Amino acid sequence: MNRTVQRFTLISLAALASAAPASASFLDSDFWCRTYGCAVVYDSQTYEIYDVYQFATYSCCVAYGSPMPTYYNPIQSLRTTGTTDIPDAAPAAGEGFGFDIIDGSQIITRNDDGDGYLDASDNFSAFTLSSNTDLQLDSKGQAYSHSFWISSRNTRFSLRARASISEVSGDFSNTLTLVDIKLDTNVSESGNDNGFEYGSRANDGSITILTGIDDLGDLESSPTRLINFGRFNGIRQRNGDLAEQTIRIDFNYRMPDYDMSMGIGEMNVDVIFDFYRER
């Protein structure tokens, strides 16, 4: 959605960054975050601000239990957990997740052409079929984890998510559902990802990961609360740069064990995250 309303402080952010002390971020001085509250999503390079103040109507404030708006184009790319790298692109036409051949205790891996996905240029070493022969997705196809960093000031809020299947084809329309894709949500309070240090000026109290959310099927019906951030003063501590004032949120996805009975096909799954103001 294109928004015509701009956050009033956007133009001055660069000036604030250059004029403020090296140990301060815009969260320490921003009028709207200080007065009304906000949450900030960071991908180690750019950030998005989710406001409690409603710039669209020039009024205070977003109702409790309602989404906090952002007036920019939201960050589309999460990062591969533990790094600042953008996750690999999805398989192209004619490519798919790779698999290993299992025969008893022997694991036969494919010889990949370097793109990380199964395609016509890959091959396997010779093997024989037996009653013990089986297939399993390779490590890249079995599980993956994406992350972003988050901070906040002067508001309680929650992270909610909704999952949906945007496209499915072939046998997968009958053999795979969102329930089959497992989800594990975690919080990392501080660390160093590829030289990006976070969390040294962040509050870690009053953060609760909700229980009972075990797979993407639990997120299918409506935006579902994943994490509560219950500290009104926020995650940010004063006098730190934005990286120091953030914590990292991790989303670990695990695909089901694949066997030939599932057939072949394609499935595109969308998971949309948003932030809601809470009491």
RODO-2510 file (C-alpha; in nm, 4 decimals, decimal comma):
residues 279
     n   res          X          Y          Z
     1     m     0,0000     0,0000     0,0000
     2     n     0,1319     0,3430    -0,0911
     3     r     0,1026     0,5996     0,1871
     4     t     0,0957     0,9716     0,1228
     5     v     0,1523     1,0795     0,4825
     6     q     0,5144     1,1184     0,5853
     7     r     0,6568     1,0959     0,9343
     8     f     0,7444     1,4546     1,0151
     9     t     1,0922     1,3766     1,1471
    10     l     1,2096     1,1912     0,8384
    11     i     1,3762     1,4931     0,6799
    12     s     1,5722     1,5719     0,9930
    13     l     1,6944     1,2210     1,0772
    14     a     2,0226     1,2574     0,8894
    15     a     2,0911     1,5889     1,0579
    16     l     2,0092     1,4444     1,3976
    17     a     2,2445     1,1533     1,3401
    18     s     2,5313     1,3840     1,2562
    19     a     2,4613     1,6387     1,5271
    20     a     2,3870     1,4013     1,8172
    21     p     2,6586     1,2419     2,0318
    22     a     2,8084     0,9229     1,8972
    23     s     2,6469     0,7327     2,1849
    24     a     2,2886     0,8335     2,1023
    25     s     2,0319     0,7105     1,8508
    26     f     1,7233     0,8855     1,7165
    27     l     1,5219     0,6936     1,9787
    28     d     1,6897     0,9107     2,2435
    29     s     1,5700     1,2381     2,0867
    30     d     1,2747     1,1675     1,8544
    31     f     0,9723     1,3702     1,9702
    32     w     0,7063     1,1232     1,8503
    33     c     0,8696     0,8170     2,0042
    34     r     0,9411     1,0013     2,3279
    35     t     0,5911     1,1495     2,3605
    36     y     0,3640     0,8766     2,2222
    37     g     0,5788     0,5650     2,1847
    38     c     0,7044     0,3570     1,8920
    39     a     0,8628     0,0288     1,7903
    40     v     1,1535     0,0043     1,5476
    41     v     1,2450    -0,2863     1,3200
    42     y     1,6054    -0,2955     1,2036
    43     d     1,7798    -0,5180     0,9483
    44     s     2,1352    -0,3993     1,0357
    45     q     2,1234    -0,1375     0,7572
    46     t     1,7800     0,0269     0,7407
    47     y     1,4911     0,0595     0,9825
    48     e     1,1146     0,1022     0,9907
    49     i     0,9277     0,2928     1,2627
    50     y     0,5872     0,1710     1,3849
    51     d     0,4079     0,4560     1,5592
    52     v     0,1506     0,4891     1,8335
    53     y     0,0654     0,8373     1,7049
    54     q    -0,1665     0,8359     1,4016
    55     f    -0,0096     1,0599     1,1398
    56     a    -0,2849     0,9777     0,8904
    57     t    -0,5379     1,1664     1,1059
    58     y    -0,2936     1,3818     1,3056
    59     s    -0,4327     1,2393     1,6282
    60     c    -0,3400     1,0294     1,9278
    61     c    -0,3451     0,7412     1,9382
    62     v    -0,3689     0,3916     1,7928
    63     a    -0,6319     0,1975     1,9876
    64     y    -0,5149    -0,0806     2,2164
    65     g    -0,5256    -0,4104     2,0333
    66     s    -0,4831    -0,2406     1,6939
    67     p    -0,1870    -0,2477     1,4539
    68     m     0,0708     0,0288     1,4801
    69     p     0,1148     0,1868     1,1366
    70     t     0,4377     0,2523     0,9530
    71     y     0,4514     0,5288     0,6956
    72     y     0,7287     0,3859     0,4845
    73     n     0,7666     0,0777     0,2693
    74     p     0,8117    -0,1971     0,5281
    75     i     1,1363    -0,3925     0,5298
    76     q     1,0805    -0,6948     0,3076
    77     s     1,4015    -0,8912     0,3676
    78     l     1,4739    -1,0644     0,6949
    79     r     1,8269    -1,1873     0,7629
    80     t     1,9658    -1,5373     0,7896
    81     t     1,9913    -1,5981     1,1640
    82     g     2,3368    -1,5362     1,3034
    83     t     2,4405    -1,3240     1,0058
    84     t     2,3530    -0,9982     0,8333
    85     d     2,3009    -1,1834     0,5030
    86     i     1,9810    -1,1696     0,3003
    87     p     1,8405    -1,5246     0,2740
    88     d     1,8950    -1,7134    -0,0490
    89     a     1,6402    -1,6602    -0,3224
    90     a     1,3699    -1,9232    -0,3690
    91     p     1,4345    -2,2002    -0,6228
    92     a     1,3932    -2,0878    -0,9827
    93     a     1,1882    -2,2700    -1,2459
    94     g     1,3250    -2,6215    -1,2862
    95     e     1,4868    -2,6181    -0,9411
    96     g     1,3779    -2,7543    -0,6061
    97     f     1,5014    -2,8383    -0,2596
    98     g     1,7667    -3,1067    -0,2645
    99     f     1,7448    -3,4426    -0,0964
   100     d     1,9791    -3,7131     0,0296
   101     i     1,9420    -4,0851    -0,0329
   102     i     1,9448    -4,2951     0,2826
   103     d     2,0281    -4,6661     0,2791
   104     g     2,0640    -4,8026     0,6296
   105     s     2,3527    -4,6133     0,7872
   106     q     2,4766    -4,4835     0,4511
   107     i     2,3875    -4,1298     0,3392
   108     i     2,4426    -4,0488    -0,0262
   109     t     2,4473    -3,6754    -0,0914
   110     r     2,4070    -3,5222    -0,4326
   111     n     2,6838    -3,3516    -0,6243
   112     d     2,5517    -2,9979    -0,6465
   113     d     2,6409    -2,7637    -0,9325
   114     g     2,6834    -2,4781    -0,6841
   115     d     2,3430    -2,3108    -0,6800
   116     g     2,2260    -2,4934    -0,3674
   117     y     1,9124    -2,6410    -0,5269
   118     l     1,8303    -2,9646    -0,7036
   119     d     1,8259    -2,9285    -1,0828
   120     a     1,9204    -3,1141    -1,3984
   121     s     2,2896    -3,0273    -1,3540
   122     d     2,3188    -3,2194    -1,0263
   123     n     2,3953    -3,5887    -0,9934
   124     f     2,4347    -3,8673    -0,7392
   125     s     2,7017    -4,1277    -0,7053
   126     a     2,5901    -4,4775    -0,8001
   127     f     2,3704    -4,6560    -0,5454
   128     t     2,1447    -4,9593    -0,5308
   129     l     1,7857    -4,9834    -0,4153
   130     s     1,6871    -5,1988    -0,1223
   131     s     1,4021    -5,2274     0,1247
   132     n     1,5917    -4,9793     0,3439
   133     t     1,6357    -4,7092     0,0775
   134     d     1,4713    -4,3808     0,1694
   135     l     1,4877    -4,0100     0,0917
   136     q     1,5234    -3,7066     0,3143
   137     l     1,5463    -3,3373     0,2442
   138     d     1,8994    -3,2049     0,2683
   139     s     1,9934    -2,9692     0,5494
   140     k     1,9033    -2,6583     0,3465
   141     g     1,5580    -2,7952     0,2736
   142     q     1,4857    -2,9358     0,6169
   143     a     1,5072    -2,6192     0,8219
   144     y     1,5992    -2,2545     0,8014
   145     s     1,5932    -1,9569     1,0343
   146     h     1,5293    -1,5879     0,9643
   147     s     1,5698    -1,2909     1,1974
   148     f     1,5333    -0,9192     1,2448
   149     w     1,6285    -0,6795     1,5215
   150     i     1,3799    -0,4721     1,7175
   151     s     1,3743    -0,1871     1,9687
   152     s     1,1059     0,0311     2,1229
   153     r     1,0356     0,3245     2,3477
   154     n     0,7421     0,4211     2,5749
   155     t     0,4895     0,1611     2,4641
   156     r     0,3774    -0,1923     2,5338
   157     f     0,3169    -0,3884     2,2177
   158     s     0,2984    -0,7340     2,0662
   159     l     0,4343    -0,9007     1,7564
   160     r     0,1627    -1,0830     1,5645
   161     a     0,1810    -1,2945     1,2511
   162     r    -0,0488    -1,4499     0,9952
   163     a     0,0436    -1,7325     0,7573
   164     s    -0,1228    -1,8196     0,4289
   165     i    -0,0568    -2,0286     0,1207
   166     s    -0,0432    -1,7893    -0,1732
   167     e     0,0196    -2,0535    -0,4385
   168     v     0,0246    -2,4325    -0,4502
   169     s     0,0456    -2,6758    -0,7398
   170     g     0,0778    -3,0443    -0,8174
   171     d     0,0475    -3,3093    -0,5509
   172     f     0,1310    -3,0615    -0,2749
   173     s    -0,2225    -2,9217    -0,2918
   174     n    -0,3364    -3,2482    -0,1335
   175     t    -0,0348    -3,3608     0,0679
   176     l     0,1046    -3,0479     0,2369
   177     t    -0,0618    -2,7891     0,4616
   178     l     0,0530    -2,5097     0,6895
   179     v     0,0226    -2,7481     0,9841
   180     d     0,3123    -2,9488     0,8378
   181     i     0,5559    -2,6554     0,8644
   182     k     0,6800    -2,6232     1,2211
   183     l     0,7693    -2,2873     1,3791
   184     d     0,9923    -2,2064     1,6737
   185     t     1,0224    -1,8420     1,7852
   186     n     1,3167    -1,7237     1,9956
   187     v     1,4678    -1,4023     2,1321
   188     s     1,8410    -1,3314     2,1414
   189     e     1,9110    -1,0517     2,3877
   190     s     2,2642    -0,9664     2,2713
   191     g     2,5301    -1,0934     2,0352
   192     n     2,7506    -1,0326     1,7346
   193     d     2,6328    -1,1262     1,3840
   194     n     2,9015    -1,0793     1,1179
   195     g     3,0464    -0,7920     1,3195
   196     f     2,7026    -0,6395     1,3889
   197     e     2,6884    -0,6073     1,7677
   198     y     2,3467    -0,5723     1,9273
   199     g     2,1859    -0,5686     2,2699
   200     s     2,4416    -0,4021     2,4967
   201     r     2,2022    -0,1080     2,5596
   202     a     1,8749    -0,3017     2,5503
   203     n     1,6301    -0,4021     2,8224
   204     d     1,5429    -0,7697     2,8174
   205     g     1,2717    -0,7841     3,0831
   206     s     0,8978    -0,8434     3,0355
   207     i     0,9363    -1,0182     2,6990
   208     t     0,7083    -1,3205     2,6741
   209     i     0,6972    -1,5733     2,3887
   210     l     0,3448    -1,7133     2,3723
   211     t     0,3003    -2,0874     2,4061
   212     g     0,0828    -2,3109     2,1890
   213     i     0,2158    -2,1846     1,8558
   214     d     0,3976    -2,4818     1,7102
   215     d     0,3369    -2,4618     1,3360
   216     l     0,2171    -2,2212     1,0675
   217     g    -0,1312    -2,3669     1,0921
   218     d    -0,1587    -2,1911     1,4294
   219     l    -0,1191    -1,8590     1,2431
   220     e    -0,3708    -1,9286     0,9672
   221     s    -0,7013    -1,7931     1,0934
   222     s    -0,6034    -1,4377     1,1921
   223     p    -0,3036    -1,2276     1,3047
   224     t    -0,1878    -1,4272     1,6050
   225     r     0,0165    -1,2963     1,8935
   226     l     0,3663    -1,4458     1,9039
   227     i     0,5523    -1,2225     2,1496
   228     n     0,4456    -0,9710     2,4139
   229     f     0,6738    -0,6791     2,4959
   230     g     0,5413    -0,5758     2,8346
   231     r     0,7907    -0,3124     2,9486
   232     f     0,6328     0,0307     2,8961
   233     n     0,9679     0,2140     2,8965
   234     g     1,0643    -0,0052     2,6035
   235     i     1,3566    -0,2173     2,4916
   236     r     1,5887     0,0776     2,4348
   237     q     1,8185     0,2066     2,7062
   238     r     1,9418     0,5641     2,6837
   239     n     2,2652     0,6732     2,5234
   240     g     2,3334     0,3907     2,2830
   241     d     2,3381     0,3605     1,9072
   242     l     2,0456     0,1869     1,7422
   243     a     2,2265    -0,1477     1,7084
   244     e     2,3101    -0,1467     2,0805
   245     q     1,9455    -0,0708     2,1641
   246     t     1,8029    -0,3692     1,9743
   247     i     1,7430    -0,7361     2,0456
   248     r     1,7119    -1,0083     1,7814
   249     i     1,3946    -1,2042     1,7038
   250     d     1,4446    -1,5449     1,5393
   251     f     1,1934    -1,7532     1,3448
   252     n     1,2961    -2,1134     1,2873
   253     y     1,0974    -2,3085     1,0288
   254     r     1,1162    -2,6837     0,9816
   255     m     0,9698    -2,8664     0,6849
   256     p     0,8032    -3,2073     0,7232
   257     d     0,9969    -3,5259     0,6569
   258     y     0,9547    -3,5816     0,2855
   259     d     0,8781    -3,9123     0,1209
   260     m     0,7777    -4,0022    -0,2312
   261     s     0,4123    -4,0429    -0,1341
   262     m     0,3897    -3,6626    -0,1085
   263     g     0,4529    -3,6387    -0,4817
   264     i     0,5850    -3,3262    -0,6473
   265     g     0,4690    -2,9672    -0,6670
   266     e     0,5308    -2,6128    -0,5574
   267     m     0,4057    -2,4209    -0,2560
   268     n     0,4536    -2,0539    -0,1738
   269     v     0,3849    -1,9553     0,1856
   270     d     0,3501    -1,5964     0,3083
   271     v     0,4062    -1,5022     0,6723
   272     i     0,3154    -1,1411     0,7483
   273     f     0,4375    -0,9854     1,0735
   274     d     0,2885    -0,6759     1,2343
   275     f     0,3031    -0,4837     1,5604
   276     y     0,0015    -0,4124     1,7803
   277     r    -0,0304    -0,1651     2,0638
   278     e    -0,1104    -0,3367     2,3950
   279     r    -0,2088    -0,2260     2,7425
***
